[in-house]
Amino acid sequence: MHLFHFENLAWLAGIDIRKRRNWDFAGMWYPDRSLIALNHDLTADKERCVLAHELAHAALGHDCDDGPNERAADQWAANLLLTAEQVARCARIWPDNPEKWCEELEVTSDILKAWMEQPANYAQAERRLWLAS
């Protein structure tokens, strides 16, 4: 799903997206204002991942950014951004190069890690690899 679709999701949910210059954060969800702020200087891939992550906070009803909420938002975003087929394909082509997977999948290493840490996702990708051999 590309950035355009995430912006549409935000719009449908009544969430405003604003970009900020000279800001120390990649992104932030402001639940009291239904606002996601994004750093203006993000790369396209990073912006896509950050927007998915902040939309996750909104969808999951988070109003603070503690550890468990951050992990849940990363996992939700990862499941929105990645599929078992995509990850298995990258694993087949570049078995020892997760950095290349991130590049190919247009995600950050944090998002890929969050996806891989979910046992059901890992099992699905492993099954796809097995079926392809």
N, C-alpha and C positions, 0 to 999 in steps of 0.2 A: 504494500500500500504506500503510495507516494505522499509527499507533504501536502499536496493539494487535497487529497482525501482526508487527511487529518484535520486540515483547516475546515473542511466541510463538516466533519464530525463535531468539531468545537462549535461551529456556527449552529448546527442542529441542536446542540445541547445548551445553547444560549451562553456560550463561553466566548469572551473577547480575547484576542491574542494581540499582544503589543510587543514590539522589539525595543530593547534598551541598549543604548551605547554606553561605553565606559562603565561596564557593570561587572562585578566580580563573580556572578553566578551564571551558570549555563541556562537555567530556567527556574521558574518558581510558580506555584499554584497559589492563588489568593482566593480562598473559598468565599470570603465575605463579599468579594466584588465580582465573583465569577470571571476571573481574569487569569490568564496565563501570560507571564512575562518571559520573553526569550532574549538571550544575549544576541545582539545584532551581528557579532563577529563569528558566529558558528559556521562551520562548513555545512554543506547541504546534508550530508549523512548524519552529522552530529545533531543538527537542528531537527531532523526527522525523528531521531531517537529521543531527544530531549522532549519534543512535543508529545510523542507517544507516552513517555514517562509521566509528564505533567497531566495529560488527559487521564492516565491511570489513577492519579491521585484524585481527580475529580470524580471519576466513575466509581471509585472505591470509597468515596466519602471521607477522605483523609482531610484533617484540618491541622496536622502538624507533620514535621518531617523527621520523625524518630527512625531508628534502625529498622524495626519490623515494617513500618510503612514504606520506607525506601525500598526494601527488598521486595515487598508485595508489588509496588509500582513497577520495579524493574521486570519482575516476572510477567506481569500483566502486559506491559509494553512489548516484551520479548515474544509473547504468544501472539500478539497482534502483528508483529513485524516478520516473524519467521515461521516456516513450516518444516515438518520432518523431511519432506522431499527435498527442500532447498539445502538443508544442513547435510543430509546424506549425500547429495550430489557433490557438495564441496569436499566432504570427507573422502569420497572416492577419488576425486581429481587431485586434491592436495592433502593427502593423509596426515602429513606432519607439519602443516602450515596454517594454523588457525588465524594468523594475521591476514592471510590471503582470503580465508573464508569471510572475514569481516569486510574486506575490500569488495569482494564479489557480492555479498549479501547487503552491502550498504548499511552496515550497523557498526556500533562501537563494540569494543571487546567486552564492556560491562553487560551489554544487552545479550551478546552471544553466550557469555558465562551464565547469565540469569536463565537463559533458555536451557542450556545444557545441565544446569543444576536441578532441574525438575525431572525426577525419575521417569515419569510417563513420556516426556519429550525425548529423553535420551533413549529410552526403550524403543520408541517409534522410529527414530533415526537409525538405530542399530538394526532393527528389523528390515528397514528399507535397504540398508547396506547388504544384509544377508540375502534378501530376495534378488538383489541386482547381481550377486556373484554367481 
